[in-house]
Amino acid sequence: MEKYSQINKLRISKELEQLRLKYISQGIPSLKTPSLNELILHVSIKSPDKILEIGTATGISGIAMLSTCEKAKLTTIETDETSYNEALKNFELFGLSDRVTCRHGDAGDFLNFTDARFDFIFLDGAKSRYVDYLPDLKRLLLKGGVLFADNVLFRGYVDGGVKYTRGDNAIVNNLRRFLNAVISDDDFFCSVYEIGDGILIAQKR
Ligand SMILES: C[S@@+](CC[C@H](N)C(=O)[O-])C[C@H]1O[C@@H](n2cnc3c(N)ncnc32)[C@H](O)[C@@H]1O
């Protein structure tokens, strides 16, 4: 019998899938397949004009989102210079450079100072910083806009079922603070899903 809940057929081009697999084999982080599927689905449903991504890495998720929604423009931020340069190359390769503002730097600095507004935010940077970013993310998100955050259950540690070492304490605590803050905020509809490394999807009311 087919396990329908475990079918994860990616809706990305063969070229993008090949590039994604190449980076994964090199140990460069990219969204897990079920999470990428979910991201693509929500971008497709929301059909945003302006997407903000925190954590570009090599551009795989950015390219997937822009390929899903052809009218969308993307602002994406990456702190690591090598990944940033690789992402620039990849956006060019997929003919998307004119729809992307790719920034090299710390997401926190960008979030503090920007006045831009977005109708979709994909949060995929440093997990321990999500809670610090939240006030700015809420400010930058338009009414009806969607916040999609990856890794929020962090290897099962955040829900308490899996043991973790002291080294992960700060990340786990900060992710719990982030989830508590979104869940208790009446300005958001939200759900947390055990998909991939755990995702939170919230809509600003
Ligand atoms: C999980 S990876 C992103 C994967 C990418 N979104 C994808 O699915 O293809 C997280 C990225 O966030 C970047 N990052 C970490 N801290 C950051 C910060 N403070 N500002 C911007 N980017 C950051 C890391 O260098 C890393 O490339």
The ligand as a MOL file (V3000), in Angstrom:
LIG
                    3D

  0  0  0     0  0            999 V3000
M  V30 BEGIN CTAB
M  V30 COUNTS 27 29 0 0 0
M  V30 BEGIN ATOM
M  V30 1 C 20.0310 26.2080 5.6120 0
M  V30 2 S 21.0350 27.2910 4.7320 0 CHG=1
M  V30 3 C 19.9590 28.0250 3.5460 0
M  V30 4 C 19.5210 27.0660 2.4780 0
M  V30 5 C 18.7600 27.6950 1.3360 0
M  V30 6 N 17.6770 28.5280 1.7930 0
M  V30 7 C 18.2110 26.5950 0.4490 0
M  V30 8 O 17.2490 25.9190 0.8470 0
M  V30 9 O 18.7630 26.3950 -0.6520 0 CHG=-1
M  V30 10 C 21.2550 28.6250 5.8460 0
M  V30 11 C 22.1120 29.7520 5.3030 0
M  V30 12 O 21.9700 30.8790 6.1640 0
M  V30 13 C 23.2000 31.5790 6.1650 0
M  V30 14 N 23.2510 32.4460 7.3500 0
M  V30 15 C 23.5660 32.0940 8.6330 0
M  V30 16 N 23.5080 33.1660 9.4410 0
M  V30 17 C 23.1340 34.2130 8.6660 0
M  V30 18 C 22.9290 35.6080 8.9250 0
M  V30 19 N 23.0820 36.1110 10.1550 0
M  V30 20 N 22.5700 36.4050 7.9020 0
M  V30 21 C 22.4190 35.8920 6.6420 0
M  V30 22 N 22.6140 34.5850 6.3420 0
M  V30 23 C 22.9730 33.7590 7.3270 0
M  V30 24 C 24.2350 30.4500 6.1780 0
M  V30 25 O 25.4980 30.9030 5.7390 0
M  V30 26 C 23.5900 29.4100 5.2630 0
M  V30 27 O 24.0600 29.5300 3.9370 0
M  V30 END ATOM
M  V30 BEGIN BOND
M  V30 1 1 1 2
M  V30 2 1 2 3
M  V30 3 1 2 10
M  V30 4 1 3 4
M  V30 5 1 4 5
M  V30 6 1 5 6
M  V30 7 1 5 7
M  V30 8 2 7 8
M  V30 9 1 7 9
M  V30 10 1 10 11
M  V30 11 1 11 12
M  V30 12 1 11 26
M  V30 13 1 12 13
M  V30 14 1 13 14
M  V30 15 1 13 24
M  V30 16 1 14 15
M  V30 17 1 14 23
M  V30 18 2 15 16
M  V30 19 1 16 17
M  V30 20 1 17 18
M  V30 21 2 17 23
M  V30 22 1 18 19
M  V30 23 2 18 20
M  V30 24 1 20 21
M  V30 25 2 21 22
M  V30 26 1 22 23
M  V30 27 1 24 25
M  V30 28 1 24 26
M  V30 29 1 26 27
M  V30 END BOND
M  V30 END CTAB
M  END
